[in-house]
């Protein structure tokens, strides 16, 4: 069985989401289904069908979270004692050598990745290019649109 890497903070967020689904969302959906059943004919009851769809989604997400958490390899970056290279969980500040724009990414597990929060998956091309590099080194990312080069400006472990 593959153990999925997850940051300590990411595991806490997944556990919190799972708890929310089980203790708040699930009871609300059960109540919504019961209320919709009271309205009569289930074949033409849109509220009932919507509640059942929500239930299906919530139960699927619960199963997914339980599966991920049961196989997760939780990695506490701060306890690794690494201070000079890019590793899983590190937050890296990069400068695009072509455009001179800077961007900051945290390297996280696939299940935690969220580009809107600047969290990139360890399996992504940019993360793979950065792993093992030190501050001041250049990471070359092989992308479909062509190679891009990024200088590593700073590395933090939080």
N, C-alpha and C positions, 0 to 999 in steps of 0.2 A: 504494500500500500504506500503510495506517495505521501510524504509529509509536506504539507503546504507551509512555506515560511510566512509568518505574520509578525509584525512588530508588536511589542507589548501594548502600546497604546491602541493599535488597530484591533487587537484581541479584546481589549476592554470595550471598545466601541461596538464590536460585533456582539459581545455578551449583553451589552445594554440594549441593543436593538432586539435581540432574541427575547430578553426579559419583557420588553415593551410589547412585543407581539403576543407573548403568552399571557401576560397579566392584564393588558389593557385592550389591545386590538381584538384578540380572540373573543373575550366576553362581549364586547360591543357588537361584533358580527353575529354572535349567537342570539343576542337580544334583538338585533335587526331582523334576523330570520324569523324569530318567534312572532314579532310584531307583524311582519309581512304575511305570515301564515294566517293570522287572525282576519286578514282582509278578504279571505275567501279563495276563489278559484286560482290555483297556482299556475295554471297554463298561461294565463294572460296577466299575471301579476309581475310587473316590471320591477317593483321593489324587491320581491323575493328573488328574482333572477340576478339582480344586481348584488344583493347580499350574498348569494351563493357564489357568484364570481369573485367577490372580495374574499370570501372564505377560502376558496380554492387558491387564490394568490397568496394569502397570508400563510396557509398551511404549507404551500410549496416553499415559501421563503423560510419558514421555521425549519423545515427539513434540510434546506440548503445550509442554513447557519449552523445547525446541529452537526451536520456532516463536516463542514469546514472546521469547526471548533474541535471536533473529536479527532481530527487528523492533523491539526495545526502544530507546527513547530514554532512556538512563541520565542522570539528572539528579542532580548533586552539589549539594545545597542550600547547603552551607557555602561553596562557591566562587562562588555567585551574587552575594554581597555585599549582599544585602537584609537590613536590620536592623529594619524598622519595620512591615512589613505581612505579612498571611497570604498565603503562596504554596504551591505544590506542595512537599511534603516538610516543611513547618513543623509543629511540635508546638504545639498551641493549647490553652490552658486557658480554659474557658468557665464562666460562671455562668448557670444557667437563671433568668431574671428572675421566673418564677412560683413556683418551688419553692425558690429560693436554693441549689440543689445545684450543686456544681462537678464538672466532668468534664474530662479531658484527652484530646485526640485528635491523632493524627498523620495528615496528609493524604498518602495514597500512591496509587499506581496501582491500577487495578481488580484486577490479578492478585495484588497484595500485600495487599489489604484483608482484615482479620481483626478483627472487632468484639471478640473475646475479648482481643485484645492492644491494643485501643483504636486500631486503624489503620482509618481510613475511606477509602473510594474517593473520588478527586477528582470523580467523577461523581455522588456522593450529594448529596441536597438540602442537607444541613447543610454539606458542604464548599463547594458552589457558593455558599451564602449568605455564607460566611466569606472566600472568596478576595478579595483586594484591600483588606480592612478592616484597620484599625490597632487597637492596644491601646486599650481604653476605648470603642470603637464597639460598637453593637448590631447583631447579625446576626439577621435575621428569616428563619426557616425555614418555607417553605410545605409543610406535610405534609398527608396525607389526613385526619388527625384535627383539623386546624386549624393556624393559625399559632402558632409558638413563637418566643420572643425570647431570645437569649443575648448576654450581654455578654462581650466578649473581655477576659480578665483578663491573660493573658500569652502571649507568642509566643517560641518558641525554635527554633533551627535546628541540629539535631544529626543 
